[in-house]
């Protein structure tokens, strides 16, 4: 999935969907770390992308929390 598609997906997702996306991305990152330790990962740059995707999801969650706090 391209970066712009991923960003659009997380912006359109609900809170529960965002949690499931975060869990999925963290599991993916964990599996990639295991594969690189066993020299089975073909594309080591994929770990960088996975880390950035986790950060993007966390950033979106934090932005929503701040927005909800301002509205109160």
Wavefront OBJ file of the C-alpha trace (Angstrom):
o trace
v 0.000 0.000 0.000
v 1.314 3.408 -0.903
v 1.911 6.034 1.746
v -0.857 8.347 0.534
v -3.365 5.474 0.458
v -2.386 4.447 3.976
v -2.737 8.006 5.295
v -6.155 8.341 3.655
v -7.193 5.002 5.153
v -6.274 5.980 8.707
v -7.901 9.410 8.421
v -11.175 7.816 7.291
v -11.071 5.014 9.862
v -13.042 5.093 13.073
v -11.449 4.801 16.490
v -11.916 1.043 16.781
v -10.635 0.538 13.237
v -7.614 2.678 14.088
v -6.831 0.426 17.049
v -7.034 -2.676 14.856
v -4.802 -1.066 12.199
v -2.264 -0.206 14.896
v -2.299 -3.771 16.217
v -1.890 -5.148 12.700
v 1.027 -2.828 11.915
v 2.795 -3.675 15.177
v 2.399 -7.407 14.518
v 3.756 -6.920 11.020
v 6.758 -5.024 12.388
v 7.403 -7.769 14.939
v 7.330 -10.453 12.250
v 9.692 -8.455 10.046
v 12.149 -8.086 12.913
v 12.099 -11.843 13.401
v 12.645 -12.422 9.682
v 15.585 -10.038 9.513
v 17.199 -11.774 12.493
v 16.901 -15.077 10.628
v 18.114 -13.502 7.360
v 14.785 -14.268 5.668
v 13.616 -10.736 4.921
v 14.112 -9.757 1.293
v 13.500 -6.034 1.698
v 15.048 -4.545 4.853
v 13.572 -1.141 3.973
v 10.135 -2.583 4.742
v 10.956 -2.313 8.457
v 11.419 1.436 8.063
v 8.059 1.713 6.319
v 6.358 -0.351 9.026
v 7.828 1.836 11.778
v 6.621 4.954 9.985
v 3.150 3.463 9.570
v 2.957 2.760 13.312
v 4.000 6.362 13.962
v 1.380 7.660 11.529
v -1.377 5.756 13.312
v -0.213 6.926 16.729
v -0.027 10.506 15.461
v -3.593 10.324 14.152
v -4.830 8.883 17.465
v -3.092 11.659 19.392
v -4.519 14.335 17.083
v -8.007 12.970 17.654
v -7.506 12.997 21.415
v -6.383 16.617 21.308
v -9.295 17.588 19.088
v -11.757 15.886 21.429
v -10.214 17.680 24.405
v -10.543 21.104 22.782
v -14.221 20.568 22.038
v -15.106 20.014 25.704
l 1 2 3 4 5 6 7 8 9 10 11 12 13 14 15 16 17 18 19 20 21 22 23 24 25 26 27 28 29 30 31 32 33 34 35 36 37 38 39 40 41 42 43 44 45 46 47 48 49 50 51 52 53 54 55 56 57 58 59 60 61 62 63 64 65 66 67 68 69 70 71 72
